Amino acid sequence: MSDTTETTPGWLPSDELEQARARMPILYVEAVPVRVDDSGEVTSIGLLLRMGQEGGVSRTLVSGRVLHHERVRDALLRHLEKDLGPVALPRVPSSLQPFTVAEYFPTQGITPFHDPRQHAVSLAYIVPVTGDCRPRQDALDLVWFSPQEALSLVVQNEMPGGHGVLLKQALAHAGCLS
């Protein structure tokens, strides 16, 4: 037990988080930020540029844990603001049914999704954004790709842990695969 007072409710100290990750699945939300035209068709997809765990640069989606006693909608908005900035103006879907559920395992090969730290279950959403997106926190940049560019092997190979598969599923769900 820690002698410090936790000022942010819902967060576990790092040692307790590691213990929880070793014993049970952790719930995450993931968002594929998109720009849409007037008819609702996806015109571009925003991918974050981050420093990877091994020091390399990779492209990722908006993602993060759902806190204890936090609604999924609130977690989604919190992570969108954290990664895209306070004026991204995300339009969270009125129905919180995800386009898919991704299961991340610490052992590779069980599913296309891999996270060496933990077993995680992630609810994945496509979220249109209309505002000015400026990456924050640990993101280096946000780059907008056309659906065709996002599906290219170059971009897909820059997405670790199965995020490339998740992006393909999002684009298929949005009707962007030809």
Backbone torsions as a table, in degrees:
resi	resn	phi	psi	omega
1	MET	NA	142.6	-178.1
2	SER	-90.8	146.1	177.3
3	ASP	-86.4	-8.2	-179.5
4	THR	-85.9	152.6	178.3
5	THR	-88.4	129.9	178.6
6	GLU	-81.1	119.0	-177.4
7	THR	-95.0	-15.2	177.9
8	THR	-110.0	103.7	-176.7
9	PRO	-62.5	142.4	177.2
10	GLY	97.9	-16.8	179.5
11	TRP	-92.9	137.8	175.0
12	LEU	-94.6	145.4	171.1
13	PRO	-59.7	154.3	-172.2
14	SER	-57.3	-37.1	179.6
15	ASP	-68.1	-38.2	177.9
16	GLU	-70.5	-35.6	176.4
17	LEU	-62.7	-43.3	178.2
18	GLU	-61.3	-39.8	178.0
19	GLN	-65.6	-43.3	179.4
20	ALA	-64.1	-43.0	178.9
21	ARG	-60.1	-32.0	-178.8
22	ALA	-77.6	-15.1	-172.7
23	ARG	-115.1	-21.9	-175.6
24	MET	-152.9	157.3	175.5
25	PRO	-66.0	145.7	178.0
26	ILE	-108.1	137.0	-179.4
27	LEU	-86.5	130.1	178.2
28	TYR	-124.2	163.1	165.9
29	VAL	-121.4	146.4	174.9
30	GLU	-131.9	143.0	-179.4
31	ALA	-129.5	136.9	172.4
32	VAL	-102.5	102.8	179.5
33	PRO	-72.9	132.5	-178.9
34	VAL	-133.5	157.0	167.7
35	ARG	-107.2	139.0	179.7
36	VAL	-125.5	154.0	176.2
37	ASP	-85.6	-175.2	-176.9
38	ASP	-61.9	-24.1	179.4
39	SER	-91.7	2.0	178.4
40	GLY	88.4	4.9	-180.0
41	GLU	-80.7	136.6	-179.6
42	VAL	-67.6	125.1	178.1
43	THR	-106.1	-28.3	178.0
44	SER	-155.4	156.3	-177.9
45	ILE	-123.0	132.1	179.2
46	GLY	-94.6	124.6	177.5
47	LEU	-119.3	134.0	179.4
48	LEU	-81.2	144.6	174.4
49	LEU	-105.2	121.4	-176.7
50	ARG	-133.2	160.1	170.1
51	MET	-80.9	127.4	-179.7
52	GLY	-76.6	172.3	-178.7
53	GLN	-64.7	-29.8	179.7
54	GLU	-92.9	8.7	178.1
55	GLY	95.6	-9.2	178.4
56	GLY	-83.0	165.8	178.6
57	VAL	-93.6	137.8	179.6
58	SER	-141.2	164.5	175.7
59	ARG	-104.0	137.6	-178.2
60	THR	-141.3	172.2	175.1
61	LEU	-98.0	168.0	172.4
62	VAL	-68.8	131.0	-177.7
63	SER	-159.1	153.0	176.2
64	GLY	177.4	168.0	-177.3
65	ARG	-73.0	151.9	169.1
66	VAL	-91.7	127.0	-178.2
67	LEU	-79.1	159.4	174.9
68	HIS	-59.1	130.1	177.0
69	HIS	69.6	25.6	178.0
70	GLU	-113.3	134.6	175.6
71	ARG	-70.5	149.5	179.8
72	VAL	-58.4	-42.7	179.3
73	ARG	-58.1	-43.7	-179.7
74	ASP	-66.6	-39.7	177.9
75	ALA	-63.3	-43.1	179.5
76	LEU	-60.5	-48.0	178.6
77	LEU	-63.0	-40.7	-179.7
78	ARG	-61.6	-45.6	-178.6
79	HIS	-72.4	-33.8	175.0
80	LEU	-63.3	-44.0	179.0
81	GLU	-67.3	-41.4	-179.6
82	LYS	-60.0	-43.3	-175.5
83	ASP	-89.7	-31.7	-174.2
84	LEU	-106.6	-10.5	-179.8
85	GLY	100.3	163.7	-173.3
86	PRO	-74.4	-13.1	-179.1
87	VAL	-115.4	26.7	176.7
88	ALA	-69.9	-25.4	-179.8
89	LEU	54.4	61.7	178.1
90	PRO	-70.8	145.7	175.1
91	ARG	-110.0	87.2	-179.5
92	VAL	-64.8	134.4	-178.8
93	PRO	-56.8	144.6	179.0
94	SER	-66.7	-31.1	174.2
95	SER	-98.0	127.3	-178.5
96	LEU	-89.8	26.9	174.2
97	GLN	-76.9	118.8	-178.7
98	PRO	-71.2	158.5	175.9
99	PHE	-75.1	-21.2	172.9
100	THR	-162.0	165.5	172.1
101	VAL	-116.9	120.4	-179.6
102	ALA	-102.1	130.4	177.9
103	GLU	-106.9	113.1	179.1
104	TYR	-95.3	132.6	178.9
105	PHE	-120.8	150.6	175.4
106	PRO	-73.2	-17.9	177.2
107	THR	-97.4	124.7	-179.6
108	GLN	-70.5	148.9	172.4
109	GLY	97.3	-10.7	178.4
110	ILE	-73.8	-45.7	171.8
111	THR	-133.3	174.5	176.5
112	PRO	-70.1	-8.0	-174.4
113	PHE	-102.3	132.9	-174.7
114	HIS	-136.7	131.9	172.4
115	ASP	-138.0	108.9	-174.5
116	PRO	-63.1	-16.7	-177.4
117	ARG	-81.5	-24.5	-165.0
118	GLN	-170.0	169.5	165.5
119	HIS	-95.0	121.8	-177.9
120	ALA	-133.4	147.9	175.3
121	VAL	-117.3	126.9	-174.0
122	SER	-123.8	129.2	174.1
123	LEU	-90.0	123.1	-172.8
124	ALA	-110.0	134.1	-176.2
125	TYR	-129.7	149.3	168.5
126	ILE	-98.4	124.1	-175.1
127	VAL	-126.5	111.6	173.7
128	PRO	-66.6	138.8	174.7
129	VAL	-123.7	140.3	-176.2
130	THR	-117.1	-12.2	-175.2
131	GLY	-94.8	-164.9	-179.6
132	ASP	-86.6	116.2	-177.9
133	CYS	-97.8	122.9	176.5
134	ARG	-130.9	112.6	-175.3
135	PRO	-59.4	144.6	-180.0
136	ARG	-130.4	-174.7	178.2
137	GLN	57.2	-125.1	-173.7
138	ASP	-95.5	6.4	178.1
139	ALA	-81.4	135.4	179.2
140	LEU	-83.4	-34.8	-175.7
141	ASP	-163.7	165.1	172.5
142	LEU	-126.5	123.6	-178.4
143	VAL	-118.1	134.1	178.8
144	TRP	-96.3	129.7	179.9
145	PHE	-119.4	149.1	169.3
146	SER	-70.2	160.6	176.7
147	PRO	-55.2	-38.9	-179.8
148	GLN	-66.4	-42.3	178.1
149	GLU	-64.0	-40.3	-179.3
150	ALA	-63.9	-28.1	179.6
151	LEU	-86.1	-5.3	-177.8
152	SER	-64.8	152.7	179.2
153	LEU	-61.2	-35.2	-179.6
154	VAL	-60.0	-50.6	-179.4
155	VAL	-68.0	-45.0	-179.4
156	GLN	-58.8	-39.0	-180.0
157	ASN	-70.6	-16.1	178.3
158	GLU	-89.7	3.1	-175.6
159	MET	-111.5	104.8	-176.1
160	PRO	-80.9	166.6	169.6
161	GLY	68.4	10.8	-179.3
162	GLY	98.3	2.1	179.1
163	HIS	-62.0	-29.5	175.7
164	GLY	-63.8	-40.5	176.7
165	VAL	-64.1	-43.7	179.6
166	LEU	-62.9	-39.6	177.4
167	LEU	-63.9	-42.3	176.8
168	LYS	-61.0	-41.7	178.4
169	GLN	-63.1	-40.3	178.7
170	ALA	-62.9	-45.1	-178.8
171	LEU	-67.1	-36.4	175.9
172	ALA	-65.8	-42.2	179.1
173	HIS	-62.4	-36.4	179.8
174	ALA	-83.2	0.7	178.0
175	GLY	77.8	26.6	-176.8
176	CYS	-96.9	-3.6	178.2
177	LEU	-88.5	133.3	-179.6
178	SER	-104.9	NA	NA
